Amino acid sequence: AKVQETKEYRIKIPFVDKISTCVFATLCGIIFLTSVLDAAMMVPYQTYHEEQNPLGFLILQQSGTHGFVAAKILGTMIVMCILIFLWKKWRKAAQLSVATLTLFQIILIFYVFS
């Protein structure tokens, strides 16, 4: 039996594609900068910092501040790579993911500074 392929036809509107790409890149930038800010605050406030994340607390105990910051940076880079991969393969999932992550990062910043 021959399987018939279905093609998805999508009307491309260059202006809308550029806007959605800019929004995606901006939200990725917010996620990245929030993560960097959170990690950077760890260094000057390491004696006062109480890590709430159990995995982060374990990494902090095992590897110290520098290991913790390195793990945060590595985790952020992995997330950015996944988001870019999703953007290239499955835009709707990428848009939902980046919007959700941005919301959580903004909540994190408000929590940290409160």
Backbone as CSV, one residue per row, in Angstrom:
resi,resn,N_x,N_y,N_z,CA_x,CA_y,CA_z,C_x,C_y,C_z
1,ALA,0.850,-1.173,0.000,0.000,0.000,0.000,0.894,1.234,0.000
2,LYS,0.538,2.139,-0.836,1.316,3.355,-0.974,0.756,4.424,-0.025
3,VAL,1.644,5.002,0.754,1.233,6.051,1.679,1.337,7.386,0.954
4,GLN,0.245,8.105,0.982,0.223,9.375,0.285,0.656,10.492,1.240
5,GLU,1.611,11.279,0.786,2.108,12.382,1.605,1.173,13.569,1.494
6,THR,0.955,14.203,2.625,0.170,15.429,2.614,1.120,16.593,2.821
7,LYS,0.940,17.600,2.024,1.778,18.781,2.137,1.003,19.873,2.847
8,GLU,1.701,20.531,3.733,1.077,21.653,4.444,1.420,22.928,3.692
9,TYR,0.393,23.612,3.303,0.601,24.872,2.594,0.368,26.011,3.572
10,ARG,1.348,26.853,3.675,1.263,27.990,4.572,1.604,29.243,3.803
11,ILE,0.743,30.204,3.931,1.014,31.471,3.265,2.056,32.207,4.087
12,LYS,3.140,32.573,3.451,4.199,33.287,4.144,4.015,34.778,3.951
13,ILE,3.977,35.461,5.057,3.907,36.910,5.039,5.218,37.393,5.646
14,PRO,6.124,37.920,4.835,7.465,38.278,5.331,7.450,39.191,6.551
15,PHE,6.571,40.175,6.563,6.526,41.116,7.679,6.181,40.416,8.985
16,VAL,5.187,39.527,8.944,4.778,38.790,10.139,5.886,37.846,10.584
17,ASP,6.549,37.187,9.652,7.663,36.302,9.996,8.788,37.074,10.674
18,LYS,9.073,38.281,10.190,10.130,39.092,10.803,9.742,39.522,12.203
19,ILE,8.490,39.903,12.384,8.031,40.317,13.715,8.099,39.138,14.684
20,SER,7.604,37.980,14.287,7.622,36.825,15.193,9.053,36.401,15.509
21,THR,9.960,36.524,14.543,11.362,36.210,14.793,11.965,37.206,15.785
22,CYS,11.640,38.484,15.631,12.143,39.510,16.555,11.602,39.299,17.967
23,VAL,10.320,38.961,18.077,9.725,38.701,19.388,10.383,37.488,20.022
24,PHE,10.583,36.430,19.244,11.236,35.225,19.754,12.648,35.541,20.247
25,ALA,13.406,36.279,19.452,14.780,36.635,19.829,14.790,37.512,21.082
26,THR,13.853,38.441,21.188,13.778,39.309,22.364,13.466,38.509,23.620
27,LEU,12.514,37.593,23.517,12.168,36.764,24.673,13.320,35.840,25.062
28,CYS,14.044,35.318,24.071,15.244,34.519,24.375,16.277,35.376,25.099
29,GLY,16.421,36.611,24.665,17.352,37.530,25.318,16.960,37.805,26.756
30,ILE,15.659,37.967,27.020,15.186,38.183,28.390,15.496,36.967,29.256
31,ILE,15.254,35.777,28.720,15.557,34.546,29.460,17.040,34.478,29.778
32,PHE,17.875,34.741,28.785,19.323,34.674,28.959,19.804,35.704,29.980
33,LEU,19.355,36.958,29.836,19.809,38.016,30.745,19.333,37.785,32.177
34,THR,18.126,37.279,32.339,17.625,36.964,33.673,18.463,35.874,34.322
35,SER,18.812,34.871,33.545,19.636,33.791,34.066,21.036,34.285,34.438
36,VAL,21.601,35.134,33.592,22.928,35.693,33.871,22.880,36.566,35.125
37,LEU,21.835,37.392,35.249,21.690,38.246,36.431,21.565,37.405,37.693
38,ASP,20.759,36.362,37.634,20.577,35.476,38.785,21.905,34.813,39.175
39,ALA,22.655,34.364,38.186,23.955,33.730,38.464,24.969,34.753,38.960
40,ALA,24.967,35.951,38.379,25.925,36.984,38.775,25.681,37.454,40.207
41,MET,24.437,37.469,40.633,24.129,37.873,42.006,24.626,36.858,43.019
42,MET,24.891,35.658,42.563,25.368,34.600,43.432,26.759,34.912,43.974
43,VAL,27.597,35.533,43.173,28.994,35.763,43.567,29.105,36.767,44.718
44,PRO,28.546,37.985,44.620,28.716,38.909,45.746,27.896,38.554,46.985
45,TYR,26.799,37.811,46.791,25.918,37.498,47.915,25.985,36.036,48.326
46,GLN,27.101,35.373,48.044,27.171,33.939,48.295,27.030,33.575,49.770
47,THR,27.469,34.442,50.680,27.350,34.104,52.100,25.924,34.297,52.608
48,TYR,25.130,35.128,51.919,23.763,35.399,52.350,22.728,34.607,51.557
49,HIS,23.180,33.942,50.506,22.258,33.295,49.577,21.742,31.980,50.150
50,GLU,20.433,31.786,50.060,19.818,30.501,50.384,19.193,29.963,49.116
51,GLU,19.744,28.914,48.578,19.213,28.345,47.334,17.947,27.571,47.644
52,GLN,16.857,27.898,46.951,15.561,27.265,47.166,15.393,25.996,46.336
53,ASN,16.082,25.918,45.208,15.990,24.773,44.308,16.808,23.619,44.894
54,PRO,16.191,22.448,45.131,16.929,21.331,45.730,18.140,20.885,44.891
55,LEU,17.971,20.861,43.564,19.099,20.482,42.709,20.196,21.544,42.777
56,GLY,19.800,22.809,42.754,20.766,23.896,42.884,21.474,23.851,44.224
57,PHE,20.741,23.540,45.283,21.331,23.434,46.613,22.373,22.316,46.662
58,LEU,22.053,21.178,46.039,22.993,20.055,45.987,24.256,20.431,45.216
59,ILE,24.097,21.065,44.072,25.253,21.501,43.280,26.081,22.503,44.067
60,LEU,25.426,23.397,44.768,26.112,24.402,45.580,26.919,23.744,46.691
61,GLN,26.353,22.732,47.341,27.073,22.013,48.396,28.256,21.232,47.849
62,GLN,28.069,20.579,46.693,29.106,19.716,46.133,30.218,20.485,45.434
63,SER,29.845,21.567,44.715,30.815,22.240,43.850,31.104,23.686,44.243
64,GLY,30.399,24.209,45.201,30.623,25.589,45.613,29.984,26.573,44.643
65,THR,30.257,27.848,44.885,29.644,28.917,44.101,30.035,28.848,42.633
66,HIS,31.313,28.609,42.370,31.758,28.592,40.975,31.153,27.431,40.196
67,GLY,31.030,26.282,40.824,30.378,25.146,40.175,28.909,25.401,39.930
68,PHE,28.281,26.078,40.881,26.864,26.405,40.750,26.642,27.367,39.589
69,VAL,27.468,28.414,39.518,27.351,29.385,38.434,27.626,28.712,37.085
70,ALA,28.632,27.840,37.047,28.944,27.117,35.803,27.768,26.229,35.383
71,ALA,27.135,25.566,36.349,25.976,24.710,36.041,24.799,25.547,35.526
72,LYS,24.587,26.730,36.107,23.514,27.616,35.636,23.782,28.075,34.203
73,ILE,25.023,28.430,33.929,25.369,28.877,32.574,25.193,27.736,31.585
74,LEU,25.662,26.550,31.939,25.512,25.388,31.056,24.034,25.081,30.816
75,GLY,23.242,25.116,31.883,21.800,24.865,31.743,21.126,25.891,30.856
76,THR,21.515,27.155,31.008,20.948,28.214,30.171,21.320,28.001,28.706
77,MET,22.557,27.635,28.442,22.986,27.400,27.059,22.231,26.218,26.438
78,ILE,22.001,25.176,27.219,21.240,24.024,26.718,19.807,24.444,26.379
79,VAL,19.192,25.230,27.261,17.829,25.717,27.010,17.791,26.571,25.751
80,MET,18.772,27.454,25.576,18.818,28.301,24.373,18.951,27.454,23.107
81,CYS,19.781,26.425,23.165,19.937,25.530,21.998,18.637,24.800,21.680
82,ILE,17.945,24.333,22.719,16.661,23.652,22.508,15.633,24.609,21.904
83,LEU,15.588,25.844,22.419,14.647,26.825,21.877,14.933,27.131,20.407
84,ILE,16.199,27.285,20.056,16.564,27.552,18.654,16.211,26.359,17.776
85,PHE,16.482,25.148,18.267,16.115,23.944,17.515,14.608,23.895,17.285
86,LEU,13.840,24.164,18.356,12.385,24.176,18.214,11.937,25.240,17.219
87,TRP,12.579,26.409,17.259,12.207,27.493,16.341,12.393,27.069,14.891
88,LYS,13.444,26.311,14.636,13.704,25.880,13.261,12.779,24.743,12.823
89,LYS,12.361,23.895,13.767,11.580,22.704,13.407,10.082,22.818,13.698
90,TRP,9.724,23.517,14.781,8.339,23.508,15.236,8.052,24.832,15.941
91,ARG,7.702,25.844,15.152,7.597,27.223,15.647,6.544,27.413,16.732
92,LYS,5.422,26.747,16.608,4.376,26.923,17.619,4.854,26.454,18.988
93,ALA,5.552,25.330,19.024,6.103,24.835,20.292,7.171,25.784,20.816
94,ALA,7.966,26.341,19.924,9.010,27.287,20.333,8.385,28.550,20.911
95,GLN,7.326,29.045,20.271,6.671,30.253,20.759,6.046,30.030,22.135
96,LEU,5.381,28.896,22.307,4.781,28.579,23.599,5.865,28.407,24.668
97,SER,6.929,27.709,24.332,8.014,27.462,25.285,8.701,28.754,25.698
98,VAL,9.034,29.599,24.730,9.752,30.829,25.051,8.868,31.778,25.853
99,ALA,7.585,31.823,25.558,6.674,32.678,26.325,6.545,32.190,27.766
100,THR,6.419,30.887,27.945,6.301,30.310,29.287,7.579,30.526,30.093
101,LEU,8.720,30.246,29.480,10.001,30.442,30.173,10.229,31.906,30.535
102,THR,9.862,32.813,29.650,10.016,34.245,29.941,9.158,34.632,31.131
103,LEU,7.927,34.147,31.175,7.044,34.434,32.299,7.665,33.940,33.609
104,PHE,8.174,32.714,33.611,8.797,32.170,34.820,10.055,32.944,35.214
105,GLN,10.843,33.374,34.248,12.044,34.150,34.548,11.680,35.508,35.144
106,ILE,10.635,36.147,34.633,10.197,37.430,35.184,9.694,37.249,36.616
107,ILE,8.941,36.178,36.851,8.488,35.871,38.214,9.692,35.638,39.121
108,LEU,10.705,34.933,38.631,11.924,34.680,39.404,12.607,35.985,39.801
109,ILE,12.731,36.905,38.859,13.384,38.184,39.148,12.602,38.958,40.212
110,PHE,11.274,38.990,40.102,10.470,39.672,41.117,10.635,38.994,42.473
111,TYR,10.716,37.666,42.486,10.917,36.931,43.722,12.284,37.227,44.339
112,VAL,13.311,37.242,43.517,14.667,37.480,44.007,14.811,38.890,44.577
113,PHE,14.209,39.874,43.927,14.357,41.249,44.374,13.317,41.689,45.407
114,SER,12.432,40.771,45.810,11.435,41.153,46.815,11.936,40.914,48.225
